[in-house]
Structure formats: structure tokens, C-alpha cells
Amino acid sequence: MYRLVAAICAALMVFAACGDSSGGGGDPGSAESCDDLVDAGIDLIQDVLDELSDLDLSDIEALGDEPPEALDDLETRGEELQTRADELGCTDEELQQGLIDNIDQLEADGPFAELILQGLRDDPTIFE
């Protein structure tokens, strides 16, 4: 299970560092600043935590080493946001620091989501 948690954290950080538009996967093209992309990255992580909140221990055990379906669209959303970050001239460092600075906005409900969030809070350098 540790490998699964680590893989999810890594996926979140890779794709969230690129951001997302406002929660729920809206249009990344609507972000007008690097701060908007940071907010969108936080929204993306929160969306995933919310989807993971429904998993219980038996659901997690059934996954084995496979990531939950909640992560399926992360790559697409991340690519769209990376494109917008490039258009806005946002640096990776600027976006990563914004995520670190705003990690306290995240909330988790449920043991699996709480485990993921605790991992992010314990080592916010994962954003770097």
C-alpha cells in the first residue's frame, strides 16, 4: 500500500504543479495569471482528495498496486495546464512555491485521502 500512496502523491505533484483551472476540470484557458494556475493546482489536488475520500480499506486493498480511477484524468488536465502555464510565462519554480504556500487550504475526509494529504504536508518539498 505504501507504493500506491507514493505513486498517487507523485502523480498529484507532477500534474498539480502544472495546475488546473477552477475545481472540477474547467477550461484551463480561463486562467489569467500564474496565481490563477496555483489556485487551480490546489483545486485539482482537492478534487482528487475528494474523490479518494469515499475509499475504505477494502477498496484500497482491492486496488493492489493500481491507482484509483480518480487519477485517470490527471495527465490530460496537467498537459492542458502546462500549455496554459507556458502561454502565461509561469515558471515551474513559481508554481511549485505557490502550491507549497497554499497546501494548508487542502482538506481530506476519509482514511485514504487523509493519508495522502498527510504525506503532502509532511514533505511539501515533493512539489519541488
Sequence and secondary structure as in RCSB ss.txt:
>XXXX:A:sequence
MYRLVAAICAALMVFAACGDSSGGGGDPGSAESCDDLVDAGIDLIQDVLDELSDLDLSDIEALGDEPPEALDDLE
TRGEELQTRADELGCTDEELQQGLIDNIDQLEADGPFAELILQGLRDDPTIFE
>XXXX:A:secstr
 HHHHHHHHHHHHHHHTT  SSTTT  GGG  SHHHHHHHHHHHHHHHHHHHTT  HHHHHHHTTS  GGGTTHH
HHHHHHHHHHHHHT  HHHHHHHHHHTGGG    SHHHHHHHHHHHH GGGG 
